[in-house]
């Protein structure tokens, strides 16, 4: 893509940080890629100008489908002509990274990240591959819990291991699913747990730990997110009863306040004035923390525990675990509307244009508009029998990881959906 066209395609709110990262630290991804958890802008919103089908099934608007060995709940990522995702073979006790051709779904390579030493226990909804990879255009990175520790591993684009670093020991509670974040020269990894919680910045080229920050001894599952507000990049992490803002390059604290629950799963979003935290243990809450850490602007008792929220045009859109969609005013927390979807949700909703796509745990995807005027379901689709991974959108295609249960067997597939 021509440089001017590429810059024009980047949302203004993220242009400066992406220019800095790409030009000085060789992050060779495009604004139209989905290169890490929650997409290029790290907020669950697809690049503008894309049109995706609102209706699909196993026989309708399927561009390709690819079998995925093993089991995993992490989302795929899409960079240039490739799709990456993590999985785990329970029988062989192998944690794997896969690479598929974006156009056809053909598997290009599969590489073993860890063999043996699976950690037993955790929530029934967890998996041994619940993290999403991240890619900087030169290497692809993945986090796994293995043998009582969290490791970050880097591979080149042909599947050759570049480095592997033990981040910290880890005591399993519900599960592990924190995804790595690429920023500047660093890979940012968090591994909150009951004994040795740690947030770390690793050199992307070597895996060497550049900085660390100890965390409270508490279980937590959130991934680190970068927000840019008032010209300043902030690494924001929620959970362990705290909302924490750090300089992502040094780990130096900007501010930290009590403004979250102990266990958080969701990734924060911002409206430029607040960062938003939500959780479900030990209490249900959604809260708006002032972006300078000076206090909590508002808080309510909505249960948005697992699926991350979306921010759009002064409003928050969320899918509550028990199956309701909700729209809140971001400045006050006032409820604008609440509507029934149905089912239980673990995957996070994503937004394409003004459409929100929300898929529940049995594979039903609801499409509704991100508008405060009214709640209306525009379409409802069914694909697969089990979905825990958040779908992604790239190049007018929806990439959805599903499990199909048939005659006592469970098989995972990655679907590429688009208008035929």
N, C-alpha and C positions, 0 to 999 in steps of 0.2 A: 504494500500500500504506500502511496506517495506520502511523504512526511506531513505535508499540509493537510491532506485529507485525513490522515491518522489523528493529528492533533485536533482537528475539527470534530472528530467522532468522540473525543473524550469529554465527559461531563465537566463543566467548568469547576465544580467543587473539588474534583480530584486531579485536575490538570497539573497543578504545580508539583504535588507530591509524586505523581507518576513520571513527570519529566525528570525530576531530580533522581529518582530511583533508576530509571532506564538509562539515562545518559551517563551517570557517574558510576553505576554499579552493574551495568549490562543485564538489566531485566528485559529480555527480548520477547515480551508478550504484547499482544494487541488489545485494544479496548473491546474488541469484538470477541476475544477469547473468554473462556471461563476457567482461569488458571489456578484457582484455589478456592477453598471453602467460601461460599456465599458470593462467588463471582468476582469480576474485575474490580468493582467498586466496594466489595466486601459487605454488601447490604442486602443481598438476595434479589437485586433488581437487574434484569437483563439489559444489555446494551440497547440503546434506542433504535427505532426504525425496523424492528423485527416483527414479522407476522408469523404466528404459529397456528396450527389448526386448533379449533376449540372442541372438536369431536374426534375420538379415536377409539379403537378396540384392537384386538389381536388380528383382525382382518381388515381394518380400515386405517388409512393414513400411516401405515408402518413402512418406513424406508428400508430398515433392516432390523434383524434381531440376532443377537449373539449369545450363545451359552456361556455362562460364567461358572467355573468350577468352584466348589466350596461354598462358603457363606460369608457375607459381610454386609454391614449396614452403612458403610461410608459412601459418600456420593462420588460419582465420576468427576473428573475435570477434563477440559477440552482445550488444547493448545495447538494452533496451526492445523496440521492434518492428522493429529493423534488424540486418542482418548486414553486416559489412565485411570485405573481404579485398583483398590486393594481388596483382597479376599483371603480367606483362611480355609484350609482343608483340614477338617476336624479329625478325620481318620488318620491322615499322615502327619498330623500336628505340624503343618507347614503354613507359615504366613507369607503371602505372595503379593507381588505387584504385577499387574497386567497392563499391556499396551495394545490397543486396537486401532485399526485404520478407521479414521473418522467417516470416510465416504461409504465404506462397505461393511464395517464391523468385523472384518477379518482380523484374527489375532496375529499381531506382529511379533510379540515375544511375551514370555512369562518368566519371571525371575524369583528365586526364593530369597526372602529377606531373613527369616528365622526358621529353624528346624527344631522341633521338640520344645519342651519346657513351657507348654501351655499352662497358664494360670487358671486354676479351677475356681468356680464360684461365680459370684456376680448375679445381676438381675437376669431373669429369664429372657428379657428383651435385648440383652446385650449380645455382642459377638466378639470374636477375636480379631476383627478387622472393621472397626467402627469409625476410623479416621478417614478423612479425605486427603488425597495427596495435594501437593503444591508444586508448581513448575515455574521456573524463571526463564524458560526458553533454551537453557543449556543443560540443566539438570532437573530431575524430578525427585521430590522429597516425600517421605512417609514416616509417620509415627506408629510404633507398635508397643504394646505391653507384652513382655516375654521374660520368663524366668524371674519374676519379681522385680523387674525394673522397666522403665520406659526408655526406649531407644529411638533416636532419629537417624534415618539412613538416607543417603543420596545416591542416585544412579544417573548415568548419562542417558541420553535419549535412545540408546541402543540396548539398554538394560544391564549395562556393566556397573557394578558397584564402585562408587568413588570413595565413599567413607561411611563409617557407622560410629555413632557416639552414644554412649550411655549418658542419659540426662540425669536420672535420679532413681533410687530405689522407689518401689511403689507397692503400697498395700491396697489390694483390691477391695472395693466396697460394692458399688452397684455395677461398675464396669469402667472401661477407659475408651474415650472417643474424641479426645481433644485433637484438633487438626493443626498442622504447622502453618505458620504465616511467613511469607516472604516480604522483607522490607529492606531496601538499600542493600548493603553487603551481608545482611544477616538473615538467618532463619530463626524465627521466634517460636519457642515451644513451651507449653505449660503442662504441668503434671501435678495438680493438686491431689493430695491424699491424706490419710489419717496419721501418717508418720513422718514423711519427708517431702512435703510439697515444695515445688520449685518452679520458678519462671526463669527461662534462660534465653540468651541470645547467642547463636552459634554462627561462626564464619561459614558462609555458604560454600566456599571453595574447599575448605579443609575439614570442616566439622569441629574445629577447635572452639571450646566454650569461651566467649568473649566476656560475658557478664552473667551473673546470676542474682536472683532475689529469692530469699526464703519466703515461704508462704505459711499461713497458719496450718496447724495439724487438723485438717478437716477434709472430708470428701467433697469434691467439686468437679464439674465436667466441662466447663466453658472453654472455648478456644480464644486465644488473644486476637483482638481486633484493632486495626489502626483507624483512627478518625482524624480528620484534619479540620480544625476549627480556629478561626481568627489567625490563619497563617501558621499554625503550630500543629505538628504531628504528635499525636498521643496514642500510646498503646494502652488500651482500656481492657481491664479484666474484671468480671463480676463474680461474686461468690465468696465463700468463707466469711459471710456476713459483711463483706467489704465491697466497695467500688474503688478500684485502684487505677491511677493514671501515671504512666511512666514515660520517660524519653525512650523511644524504641531503640535508639542506637547505643545508649549507655546504660539503660536500666535505672537511671536516676529518677527519683520520685518527683512527680509534679504535684500530686495531692492524693490523699486516700481518706475515705470517710466510711462510716457504717451506713450502708444504704442498700444492702442486698440481703437475701436469705443465705443460709449456710450452703445449701446445695443448689447450684444453678446449672442449667444445661444450655440455655439460649445464648446467642451472640448479640451483643449490643448494637443499636443503631443510634443515630443522632439527628436532631433537627437543627443543629448549629448552636443551640442554646442549652441543650440537655443531652445527657446520655441516658439510655433507658435500660433498666434492669428488671428481670422478672424471674420468679422462682416458685417452687411448690413445697419446699421443706426447710424449716419446720412450719412455715406459714405460706399461704398463697399471697402473692403480691405482684403488682406492677408499679414501678416507681420511676420518677424523673429526677435525676441528679443534675444539679447545675454544673455546667461544663467547666467551671473553675474550681469545682469541689467545695464550694461555700455552703452547700446544704441541699436538702431535698425539696424540690418545688411542689411535688404532689405525690401521693401514694394511694393505691386502692387495693382491694382484696381479690382482684381477678386472678384466676389460676391459669397462667401461661407458663407452664413448667418446662416442657420439652421443645415445642416448635418455636423458633425465633420469630421476632416481629418484623414488620415492614414499616418504613416511614415514607409518606408521600403527601406532598402539598398540605402540610400542617396537620396531618392526621396519622395515627398509628393504626395499622391493620394487623390483627393477630388471630390465630386459630387456637382456641383453648383446648386443652388435652381431651376434655370430655365431648368435644364435637360441635362447639359453637364458634362462629366467626364473630368478631367484635371490632368496632371502629371507635377510637377514642380521640379526642382533641389532644394534640401533643403538648399544648401550653398549659392545660388545666387538668387533663385526665378525665374530663367529663365524657360519659358514654354517649355516643351519637346514635348508634344502633347496635343491636345484637341479633344474629340470625342463626337458625339451626342448620347444620350440615349433616351431622350424623356420623357415628363411629368414634373410634379413638385415634388420636393423631400423635405420631412421633416425628415424621418428616416435617420440615419447615415449609411454609408457603413461599412461593416466588412470584415476582411480578414481571409481566411482559407488556409493555405499553401501559394501559390502564387495567389490564386483566390480572387477577390474582388466581394462581393455580395452587390448590391445596389438596394433597392426597392423603387418605387415611390408611390405617394399618392393614386393611383388607383390599387395597388397590383401587378404591373409588376416588377419582379426582373430581373436585368441584371447581368450577370456574365462575368467578364473580368479579364485578367491577370494583376498583379502588376509588370509590366515590362516597362522600359523606351524605349524599342526598337520600339514598335508600339502599337496602340490601336486596339483591336479586341474584339468584343462581341462574347463570346463562347456559351452562351445560354441565352434564354429569357423565363421566366415563368410567369404565371398569377395565382394568388390565392387571392380570395376575391375581394371586390370592393373598399375598403378604408384601407389604412395602414399609420399610423403615428408613430407607435412604431418600434424601431430598433430591428431586429431579433438578436438572440444570437445562438452560437454554443457550444455544450458541448457533449463529448462522441460520436462524429460522427453523431450527430443529430442537426438539425436546429429547433429552437423553434420560431415560427412566430405568432404574434398577428395580426389578421385581422378582419375587419368588412364586413359582407355580407348584401347587400341591396336587398330586394326582396318583391315585391308587397306592397311597402310603409312601410315595416318593416326593422329595422336595428338590426342585431344580431352579437355579437362579438364571435369569436372563437380563441382558441389557438391551433395551429397545431404543431405536432412533425413530422418532415420530416427526412427520412433516407432511405437508400437503402433496399428494401424489398427482 
